[in-house]
Amino acid sequence: MADEGDQRRFKHNLQDEVDGAAVYNALADAESDPNLVRIYRRLASVESAHAEFWRSRLGRFAPILTPSLRARALGWLARRFGAGFVLPTLVAAEKRVSAHYDAQPDAVAGGLPADERSHARIIGLAASTHTGLSGPALARLEGRHRGGGNALRAAVLGANDGLVSNLSLVMGVAGAAAAERTILLTGLAGLVAGACSMAMGEWLSVTSTRELYERQIATEAEELRQSPEEEKEELALIYQAKGLGEAEAHALAARLIADESVALDTLVREELGIDPKTLGGSAYEAAATSFLLFALGAIFPVIPFFFLTGAPALFASLAFAGVALAAVGAGTSLFTGRGLVFSATRQIAIGYGAALITYGIGRVAGVALG
């Protein structure tokens, strides 16, 4: 009979597997590619089998578990924004679970770590069939699709930047005993200035990347026109490095080089690692997203100063910011795998710590200047 410590471990593992099955089923519901749907259902069935393994270990002590809040949130995000939105988070979670099982002899004996690592092999198996996955589909499945990318992480951290920086700014000015109107104007100025700075920085970053990619593609196109035989040899070497035999690699390179547009597209993807269709995404979309996310976080500490004055405004600002910090912490728990309460508490402590420091500096500066 398992001791109390083992029972807790079994229940924790059981919850992880119940969550995994629920999220994979949600991904299948959200996916339009039938090949990906089949793979997500297959992975959900693997997670369900793992759950039964831990139920059998618990025996009559096995609880009836439902998906956790984190799993339900990931499922909702997948259905709302698409599977690619949560794939990077899920891939990281699978790696953590596999490493966690490696340290548990009963899990190793049951083959669970190997099952968790076999998900990549299942993807490869699907790709080798006659109805295999396209490159973009494989990228989505592995969490590398640029369209989804780490959008969830970027959204949470972008809002956190605005929240913590503007909370610190507002508290610093409040510490200097400034009037409420001054605090409000400072907070709004910080919101606009920070959001504009983030937007311009993101615009410049994406634009510079696109310009670099365009120059590299133009150079590759010129090389292809001037030295097609050399480019064909490069393609053959690339495919040999991927595991094809010399004759097979040269035959494939010859077929590709016969069509200049296909050859350029292939060279850009294989040699430069660039997707010529996206070129790193839209600079204006990235700028607008950064502006809105920063502003969303930055507005919370400012709201109370529209309606309140004195100490009530200050405490209400801290309360509003605390709720937003807790929400950000809960968001980070989706991709870190840490507990929701722990993540929310940690985020509140960090935000309030920064606010306390700037409040103290403002207080000292206000006394000195006064």
CORWO-V49206 format. One record per pair of residues at least 12 apart in sequence whose C-alpha atoms are under 6 Angstrom apart, sorted by the first residue. I is the first residue (numbers start at 1). J is the second residue. D is the distance in Angstrom with one decimal. If there is no record, write none. Layout:
{{I J D} {I J D}}
//
This chain:
{{10 54 5.8} {14 51 5.1} {14 54 5.6} {17 47 5.2} {17 51 5.1} {18 67 6.0} {19 67 4.9} {19 71 5.3} {20 47 6.0} {21 44 4.2} {21 47 5.1} {21 48 5.8} {23 71 6.0} {23 75 5.3} {24 40 5.4} {24 44 5.2} {25 44 6.0} {26 75 5.1} {27 83 5.3} {28 40 5.4} {30 79 4.8} {30 82 5.8} {84 140 5.6} {84 148 4.6} {85 148 4.6} {87 143 4.7} {88 143 4.4} {89 335 4.7} {98 113 4.9} {98 116 5.7} {101 113 5.6} {158 293 5.5} {158 294 5.6} {159 293 4.8} {159 294 4.9} {159 297 4.4} {160 297 6.0} {162 294 4.3} {162 297 4.7} {162 298 4.3} {163 297 4.1} {163 298 4.4} {164 351 5.6} {166 298 5.3} {167 301 5.4} {168 355 4.4} {168 358 5.7} {170 187 5.7} {171 355 5.8} {171 359 4.9} {172 358 4.6} {172 359 4.2} {172 362 4.5} {173 362 5.9} {175 359 4.6} {175 362 4.6} {175 363 4.3} {176 362 4.6} {176 363 4.6} {176 366 4.1} {184 305 5.8} {187 302 5.8} {191 295 5.8} {191 298 5.5} {195 291 4.5} {195 294 5.4} {195 295 5.8} {198 290 6.0} {199 287 4.1} {199 290 5.3} {199 291 5.0} {202 287 5.3} {203 283 4.8} {203 287 5.0} {206 283 5.1} {207 283 5.6} {210 279 5.4} {232 253 5.6} {235 253 5.6} {236 249 4.9} {236 250 5.0} {236 253 5.4} {300 320 5.8} {300 321 5.6} {301 317 4.7} {301 321 5.3} {304 316 5.9} {304 317 5.6} {322 348 6.0} {325 347 5.8} {325 348 5.3} {326 344 4.3} {329 343 4.7} {329 344 4.0} {329 347 5.2} {330 344 5.4}}
//
